[in-house]
């Protein structure tokens, strides 16, 4: 077993978790409301800005506990930002609000989300 915390902290400034959980249930799950498409939209947006995997990684994940019939759940760490009801077409506005139009608002320079109350509605 190897601890690689320092290496990852140097490489990554943020990690985007996108739920693609699938379940056989009467309740909503992200797989049925565009989870995979939302995951691909996140990756594409970051790739277009040369920010995919360094400094921002993307992780497909199971249930984040924000199940909805209206869209997918996303968490952004270490910012502790959580979103529900995310559709693929929402991804550009969400990621721009979090990381800036060029995905350069990351790391130590990040002092909080710009545009509070902007394209992303709070509960």
C-alpha positions as CSV (number, residue, x, y, z in Angstrom):
1,X,0.0,0.0,0.0
2,X,1.3,3.5,-1.0
3,X,0.0,6.8,0.3
4,X,0.0,9.2,-2.6
5,X,-1.8,12.2,-1.1
6,X,0.9,14.8,-1.7
7,X,1.3,13.8,-5.4
8,X,-2.5,14.1,-6.0
9,X,-2.7,17.4,-4.1
10,X,0.0,18.8,-6.4
11,X,-1.7,17.5,-9.5
12,X,-5.3,18.2,-8.7
13,X,-7.1,21.4,-7.6
14,X,-10.6,20.0,-7.8
15,X,-12.5,16.8,-8.4
16,X,-16.0,16.7,-10.0
17,X,-18.1,13.7,-9.1
18,X,-20.9,12.8,-11.4
19,X,-23.5,10.3,-10.3
20,X,-24.4,7.6,-12.9
21,X,-26.1,5.3,-10.4
22,X,-28.5,2.7,-11.8
23,X,-31.0,0.8,-9.7
24,X,-34.1,-1.3,-10.2
25,X,-36.5,0.7,-8.1
26,X,-39.6,2.8,-8.3
27,X,-37.4,5.8,-7.3
28,X,-35.5,8.1,-9.6
29,X,-31.8,7.3,-10.3
30,X,-29.2,9.4,-12.2
31,X,-28.7,6.7,-14.9
32,X,-32.3,7.1,-16.0
33,X,-32.1,10.9,-16.1
34,X,-29.0,11.5,-18.2
35,X,-26.2,10.6,-15.8
36,X,-23.9,9.3,-18.5
37,X,-24.6,12.1,-20.9
38,X,-24.0,14.6,-18.1
39,X,-20.7,12.9,-17.3
40,X,-19.6,13.2,-20.9
41,X,-20.7,16.8,-21.0
42,X,-18.5,17.6,-18.0
43,X,-15.5,15.8,-19.6
44,X,-16.0,17.6,-22.9
45,X,-16.2,21.0,-21.3
46,X,-13.0,20.4,-19.4
47,X,-11.2,18.9,-22.4
48,X,-12.1,21.9,-24.5
49,X,-10.2,24.0,-21.9
50,X,-7.3,21.6,-21.5
51,X,-8.3,21.2,-17.8
52,X,-9.4,17.5,-17.9
53,X,-7.4,15.4,-15.3
54,X,-5.0,18.2,-14.5
55,X,-5.9,20.4,-12.6
56,X,-9.5,19.1,-12.5
57,X,-10.4,15.4,-12.4
58,X,-13.8,13.8,-13.1
59,X,-15.0,10.7,-11.4
60,X,-18.1,8.7,-12.2
61,X,-19.7,7.7,-9.0
62,X,-22.6,5.9,-7.4
63,X,-25.4,7.5,-5.5
64,X,-24.6,10.9,-4.0
65,X,-28.0,11.0,-2.2
66,X,-29.5,13.8,-4.3
67,X,-31.8,11.6,-6.4
68,X,-34.2,13.4,-8.7
69,X,-36.4,12.8,-11.7
70,X,-35.2,16.1,-13.1
71,X,-31.5,15.4,-13.6
72,X,-28.2,14.1,-12.3
73,X,-26.3,14.8,-9.0
74,X,-22.9,16.4,-9.1
75,X,-20.4,17.2,-6.2
76,X,-17.3,19.3,-6.6
77,X,-14.6,18.8,-4.0
78,X,-12.8,20.1,-2.1
79,X,-15.2,23.0,-2.5
80,X,-18.0,21.0,-0.9
81,X,-20.4,22.2,-3.6
82,X,-23.4,19.9,-4.3
83,X,-25.9,20.1,-7.2
84,X,-29.0,18.1,-8.1
85,X,-31.2,18.2,-11.2
86,X,-28.2,18.7,-13.6
87,X,-28.9,18.1,-17.2
88,X,-26.2,17.9,-19.9
89,X,-27.2,21.3,-21.2
90,X,-26.7,22.8,-17.7
91,X,-23.0,21.7,-17.5
92,X,-21.4,24.7,-19.3
93,X,-23.1,27.3,-17.0
94,X,-22.4,25.2,-13.9
95,X,-18.8,24.6,-14.6
96,X,-18.2,28.2,-15.8
97,X,-19.8,29.5,-12.5
98,X,-17.4,27.1,-10.5
99,X,-14.2,27.3,-12.5
100,X,-14.4,30.4,-14.7
101,X,-14.9,30.5,-18.5
102,X,-11.5,29.0,-19.1
103,X,-11.5,26.6,-16.2
104,X,-8.6,28.6,-14.6
105,X,-10.3,29.5,-11.3
106,X,-8.9,26.6,-9.3
107,X,-6.5,25.8,-6.6
108,X,-5.2,28.4,-4.0
109,X,-6.4,31.3,-6.2
110,X,-10.0,30.2,-5.6
111,X,-11.6,32.3,-2.9
112,X,-15.2,31.4,-3.3
113,X,-17.7,31.0,-6.1
114,X,-18.0,34.0,-8.3
115,X,-21.5,35.0,-9.4
116,X,-23.5,33.8,-6.4
117,X,-27.1,33.8,-7.5
118,X,-26.0,33.6,-11.1
119,X,-26.9,30.7,-13.4
120,X,-27.0,28.2,-10.6
121,X,-30.1,28.4,-8.3
122,X,-29.6,27.8,-4.6
123,X,-32.3,26.0,-2.6
